[in-house]
Amino acid sequence: HNFCADGHRCGENSECRNHNNKATCECLSGFQPIQGDPAYCE
């Protein structure tokens, strides 16, 4: 199942990654999570 295609909200500097039971956001190379949230990176 493509959880990312379901409208997962990852920010500009992060990318969505599919896992077995959910989607997560990961910061792109060179970016750090803002307040520990990898959906929003700077």
PyMOL Python script that loads the backbone (N, CA, C, O; Angstrom):
from pymol import cmd

cmd.read_pdbstr("""\
ATOM      1  N   HIS A   1       0.850  -1.197   0.000  1.00  0.00           N
ATOM      2  CA  HIS A   1       0.000   0.000   0.000  1.00  0.00           C
ATOM      3  C   HIS A   1       0.881   1.241   0.000  1.00  0.00           C
ATOM      4  O   HIS A   1       1.882   1.292   0.714  1.00  0.00           O
ATOM      5  N   ASN A   2       0.518   2.229  -0.788  1.00  0.00           N
ATOM      6  CA  ASN A   2       1.286   3.474  -0.846  1.00  0.00           C
ATOM      7  C   ASN A   2       0.643   4.494   0.082  1.00  0.00           C
ATOM      8  O   ASN A   2      -0.269   5.220  -0.311  1.00  0.00           O
ATOM      9  N   PHE A   3       1.132   4.540   1.324  1.00  0.00           N
ATOM     10  CA  PHE A   3       0.571   5.470   2.298  1.00  0.00           C
ATOM     11  C   PHE A   3       0.881   6.915   1.925  1.00  0.00           C
ATOM     12  O   PHE A   3       0.089   7.811   2.216  1.00  0.00           O
ATOM     13  N   CYS A   4       2.012   7.149   1.289  1.00  0.00           N
ATOM     14  CA  CYS A   4       2.377   8.510   0.892  1.00  0.00           C
ATOM     15  C   CYS A   4       1.363   9.080  -0.093  1.00  0.00           C
ATOM     16  O   CYS A   4       1.078  10.277  -0.069  1.00  0.00           O
ATOM     17  N   ALA A   5       0.821   8.229  -0.955  1.00  0.00           N
ATOM     18  CA  ALA A   5      -0.146   8.683  -1.954  1.00  0.00           C
ATOM     19  C   ALA A   5      -1.482   9.048  -1.316  1.00  0.00           C
ATOM     20  O   ALA A   5      -2.317   9.692  -1.951  1.00  0.00           O
ATOM     21  N   ASP A   6      -1.691   8.642  -0.066  1.00  0.00           N
ATOM     22  CA  ASP A   6      -2.942   8.952   0.624  1.00  0.00           C
ATOM     23  C   ASP A   6      -2.989  10.388   1.117  1.00  0.00           C
ATOM     24  O   ASP A   6      -3.966  10.792   1.748  1.00  0.00           O
ATOM     25  N   GLY A   7      -1.957  11.158   0.844  1.00  0.00           N
ATOM     26  CA  GLY A   7      -1.960  12.562   1.231  1.00  0.00           C
ATOM     27  C   GLY A   7      -1.191  12.839   2.501  1.00  0.00           C
ATOM     28  O   GLY A   7      -1.539  13.739   3.265  1.00  0.00           O
ATOM     29  N   HIS A   8      -0.145  12.066   2.727  1.00  0.00           N
ATOM     30  CA  HIS A   8       0.705  12.314   3.890  1.00  0.00           C
ATOM     31  C   HIS A   8       1.355  13.679   3.744  1.00  0.00           C
ATOM     32  O   HIS A   8       1.823  14.038   2.663  1.00  0.00           O
ATOM     33  N   ARG A   9       1.383  14.440   4.835  1.00  0.00           N
ATOM     34  CA  ARG A   9       1.851  15.822   4.758  1.00  0.00           C
ATOM     35  C   ARG A   9       3.296  15.951   5.228  1.00  0.00           C
ATOM     36  O   ARG A   9       3.562  16.111   6.419  1.00  0.00           O
ATOM     37  N   CYS A  10       4.208  15.879   4.295  1.00  0.00           N
ATOM     38  CA  CYS A  10       5.610  16.147   4.607  1.00  0.00           C
ATOM     39  C   CYS A  10       5.963  17.509   4.029  1.00  0.00           C
ATOM     40  O   CYS A  10       5.487  17.878   2.955  1.00  0.00           O
ATOM     41  N   GLY A  11       6.792  18.249   4.738  1.00  0.00           N
ATOM     42  CA  GLY A  11       7.134  19.599   4.321  1.00  0.00           C
ATOM     43  C   GLY A  11       8.068  19.637   3.124  1.00  0.00           C
ATOM     44  O   GLY A  11       8.433  18.606   2.559  1.00  0.00           O
ATOM     45  N   GLU A  12       8.445  20.856   2.752  1.00  0.00           N
ATOM     46  CA  GLU A  12       9.272  21.080   1.563  1.00  0.00           C
ATOM     47  C   GLU A  12      10.601  20.349   1.616  1.00  0.00           C
ATOM     48  O   GLU A  12      11.052  19.797   0.612  1.00  0.00           O
ATOM     49  N   ASN A  13      11.230  20.343   2.786  1.00  0.00           N
ATOM     50  CA  ASN A  13      12.578  19.795   2.897  1.00  0.00           C
ATOM     51  C   ASN A  13      12.597  18.384   3.465  1.00  0.00           C
ATOM     52  O   ASN A  13      13.624  17.911   3.952  1.00  0.00           O
ATOM     53  N   SER A  14      11.447  17.717   3.396  1.00  0.00           N
ATOM     54  CA  SER A  14      11.391  16.326   3.832  1.00  0.00           C
ATOM     55  C   SER A  14      10.706  15.498   2.761  1.00  0.00           C
ATOM     56  O   SER A  14      10.008  16.033   1.899  1.00  0.00           O
ATOM     57  N   GLU A  15      10.911  14.179   2.823  1.00  0.00           N
ATOM     58  CA  GLU A  15      10.284  13.292   1.858  1.00  0.00           C
ATOM     59  C   GLU A  15       9.534  12.193   2.590  1.00  0.00           C
ATOM     60  O   GLU A  15       9.900  11.791   3.694  1.00  0.00           O
ATOM     61  N   CYS A  16       8.484  11.723   1.952  1.00  0.00           N
ATOM     62  CA  CYS A  16       7.660  10.677   2.541  1.00  0.00           C
ATOM     63  C   CYS A  16       8.285   9.314   2.255  1.00  0.00           C
ATOM     64  O   CYS A  16       8.758   9.056   1.148  1.00  0.00           O
ATOM     65  N   ARG A  17       8.281   8.449   3.266  1.00  0.00           N
ATOM     66  CA  ARG A  17       8.775   7.081   3.118  1.00  0.00           C
ATOM     67  C   ARG A  17       7.674   6.112   3.521  1.00  0.00           C
ATOM     68  O   ARG A  17       7.075   6.255   4.587  1.00  0.00           O
ATOM     69  N   ASN A  18       7.410   5.137   2.680  1.00  0.00           N
ATOM     70  CA  ASN A  18       6.414   4.120   2.994  1.00  0.00           C
ATOM     71  C   ASN A  18       7.010   3.030   3.866  1.00  0.00           C
ATOM     72  O   ASN A  18       8.140   2.594   3.646  1.00  0.00           O
ATOM     73  N   HIS A  19       6.243   2.591   4.862  1.00  0.00           N
ATOM     74  CA  HIS A  19       6.611   1.446   5.687  1.00  0.00           C
ATOM     75  C   HIS A  19       5.461   0.445   5.635  1.00  0.00           C
ATOM     76  O   HIS A  19       4.452   0.694   4.976  1.00  0.00           O
ATOM     77  N   ASN A  20       5.605  -0.674   6.321  1.00  0.00           N
ATOM     78  CA  ASN A  20       4.591  -1.729   6.243  1.00  0.00           C
ATOM     79  C   ASN A  20       3.210  -1.264   6.673  1.00  0.00           C
ATOM     80  O   ASN A  20       2.209  -1.674   6.086  1.00  0.00           O
ATOM     81  N   ASN A  21       3.142  -0.412   7.691  1.00  0.00           N
ATOM     82  CA  ASN A  21       1.837  -0.067   8.249  1.00  0.00           C
ATOM     83  C   ASN A  21       1.571   1.424   8.321  1.00  0.00           C
ATOM     84  O   ASN A  21       0.528   1.838   8.827  1.00  0.00           O
ATOM     85  N   LYS A  22       2.504   2.247   7.820  1.00  0.00           N
ATOM     86  CA  LYS A  22       2.312   3.692   7.904  1.00  0.00           C
ATOM     87  C   LYS A  22       3.321   4.394   7.011  1.00  0.00           C
ATOM     88  O   LYS A  22       4.206   3.768   6.426  1.00  0.00           O
ATOM     89  N   ALA A  23       3.166   5.706   6.921  1.00  0.00           N
ATOM     90  CA  ALA A  23       4.149   6.527   6.220  1.00  0.00           C
ATOM     91  C   ALA A  23       4.826   7.429   7.236  1.00  0.00           C
ATOM     92  O   ALA A  23       4.211   7.859   8.212  1.00  0.00           O
ATOM     93  N   THR A  24       6.104   7.710   6.996  1.00  0.00           N
ATOM     94  CA  THR A  24       6.814   8.649   7.854  1.00  0.00           C
ATOM     95  C   THR A  24       7.501   9.682   6.977  1.00  0.00           C
ATOM     96  O   THR A  24       7.697   9.465   5.782  1.00  0.00           O
ATOM     97  N   CYS A  25       7.863  10.799   7.576  1.00  0.00           N
ATOM     98  CA  CYS A  25       8.631  11.820   6.873  1.00  0.00           C
ATOM     99  C   CYS A  25      10.087  11.710   7.300  1.00  0.00           C
ATOM    100  O   CYS A  25      10.388  11.400   8.453  1.00  0.00           O
ATOM    101  N   GLU A  26      10.976  11.965   6.364  1.00  0.00           N
ATOM    102  CA  GLU A  26      12.407  11.992   6.650  1.00  0.00           C
ATOM    103  C   GLU A  26      12.993  13.244   6.032  1.00  0.00           C
ATOM    104  O   GLU A  26      12.676  13.598   4.897  1.00  0.00           O
ATOM    105  N   CYS A  27      13.853  13.911   6.790  1.00  0.00           N
ATOM    106  CA  CYS A  27      14.501  15.112   6.265  1.00  0.00           C
ATOM    107  C   CYS A  27      15.416  14.755   5.102  1.00  0.00           C
ATOM    108  O   CYS A  27      16.058  13.705   5.100  1.00  0.00           O
ATOM    109  N   LEU A  28      15.466  15.632   4.126  1.00  0.00           N
ATOM    110  CA  LEU A  28      16.403  15.470   3.027  1.00  0.00           C
ATOM    111  C   LEU A  28      17.822  15.679   3.536  1.00  0.00           C
ATOM    112  O   LEU A  28      18.028  16.262   4.601  1.00  0.00           O
ATOM    113  N   SER A  29      18.781  15.209   2.785  1.00  0.00           N
ATOM    114  CA  SER A  29      20.182  15.339   3.169  1.00  0.00           C
ATOM    115  C   SER A  29      20.545  16.802   3.392  1.00  0.00           C
ATOM    116  O   SER A  29      20.251  17.658   2.558  1.00  0.00           O
ATOM    117  N   GLY A  30      21.185  17.080   4.523  1.00  0.00           N
ATOM    118  CA  GLY A  30      21.599  18.440   4.825  1.00  0.00           C
ATOM    119  C   GLY A  30      20.586  19.235   5.622  1.00  0.00           C
ATOM    120  O   GLY A  30      20.859  20.375   5.997  1.00  0.00           O
ATOM    121  N   PHE A  31      19.417  18.662   5.891  1.00  0.00           N
ATOM    122  CA  PHE A  31      18.388  19.349   6.672  1.00  0.00           C
ATOM    123  C   PHE A  31      18.200  18.660   8.017  1.00  0.00           C
ATOM    124  O   PHE A  31      18.444  17.461   8.156  1.00  0.00           O
ATOM    125  N   GLN A  32      17.761  19.439   9.005  1.00  0.00           N
ATOM    126  CA  GLN A  32      17.533  18.926  10.353  1.00  0.00           C
ATOM    127  C   GLN A  32      16.066  19.110  10.718  1.00  0.00           C
ATOM    128  O   GLN A  32      15.439  20.077  10.284  1.00  0.00           O
ATOM    129  N   PRO A  33      15.502  18.184  11.519  1.00  0.00           N
ATOM    130  CA  PRO A  33      14.110  18.344  11.954  1.00  0.00           C
ATOM    131  C   PRO A  33      13.935  19.604  12.789  1.00  0.00           C
ATOM    132  O   PRO A  33      14.797  19.938  13.602  1.00  0.00           O
ATOM    133  N   ILE A  34      12.830  20.301  12.592  1.00  0.00           N
ATOM    134  CA  ILE A  34      12.490  21.459  13.413  1.00  0.00           C
ATOM    135  C   ILE A  34      11.730  20.944  14.629  1.00  0.00           C
ATOM    136  O   ILE A  34      10.694  20.295  14.484  1.00  0.00           O
ATOM    137  N   GLN A  35      12.231  21.225  15.817  1.00  0.00           N
ATOM    138  CA  GLN A  35      11.614  20.776  17.069  1.00  0.00           C
ATOM    139  C   GLN A  35      11.377  19.271  17.064  1.00  0.00           C
ATOM    140  O   GLN A  35      10.374  18.799  17.600  1.00  0.00           O
ATOM    141  N   GLY A  36      12.292  18.515  16.464  1.00  0.00           N
ATOM    142  CA  GLY A  36      12.210  17.065  16.491  1.00  0.00           C
ATOM    143  C   GLY A  36      11.159  16.461  15.576  1.00  0.00           C
ATOM    144  O   GLY A  36      10.905  15.258  15.645  1.00  0.00           O
ATOM    145  N   ASP A  37      10.542  17.267  14.719  1.00  0.00           N
ATOM    146  CA  ASP A  37       9.509  16.768  13.817  1.00  0.00           C
ATOM    147  C   ASP A  37      10.049  16.675  12.394  1.00  0.00           C
ATOM    148  O   ASP A  37      10.212  17.701  11.734  1.00  0.00           O
ATOM    149  N   PRO A  38      10.332  15.460  11.904  1.00  0.00           N
ATOM    150  CA  PRO A  38      10.926  15.319  10.572  1.00  0.00           C
ATOM    151  C   PRO A  38       9.976  15.654   9.426  1.00  0.00           C
ATOM    152  O   PRO A  38      10.379  15.605   8.264  1.00  0.00           O
ATOM    153  N   ALA A  39       8.723  15.994   9.727  1.00  0.00           N
ATOM    154  CA  ALA A  39       7.838  16.472   8.665  1.00  0.00           C
ATOM    155  C   ALA A  39       8.223  17.893   8.267  1.00  0.00           C
ATOM    156  O   ALA A  39       7.911  18.345   7.165  1.00  0.00           O
ATOM    157  N   TYR A  40       8.901  18.591   9.172  1.00  0.00           N
ATOM    158  CA  TYR A  40       9.309  19.978   8.927  1.00  0.00           C
ATOM    159  C   TYR A  40      10.795  20.102   9.211  1.00  0.00           C
ATOM    160  O   TYR A  40      11.236  19.961  10.352  1.00  0.00           O
ATOM    161  N   CYS A  41      11.558  20.366   8.170  1.00  0.00           N
ATOM    162  CA  CYS A  41      13.014  20.377   8.286  1.00  0.00           C
ATOM    163  C   CYS A  41      13.574  21.705   7.803  1.00  0.00           C
ATOM    164  O   CYS A  41      12.978  22.392   6.975  1.00  0.00           O
ATOM    165  N   GLU A  42      14.744  22.045   8.349  1.00  0.00           N
ATOM    166  CA  GLU A  42      15.402  23.284   7.923  1.00  0.00           C
ATOM    167  C   GLU A  42      16.889  23.062   7.793  1.00  0.00           C
ATOM    168  O   GLU A  42      17.623  23.987   7.443  1.00  0.00           O
TER     169      GLU A  42
END
""", "prot")
cmd.dss("prot")
cmd.show_as("cartoon", "prot")
cmd.util.cbc("prot")
cmd.orient("prot")
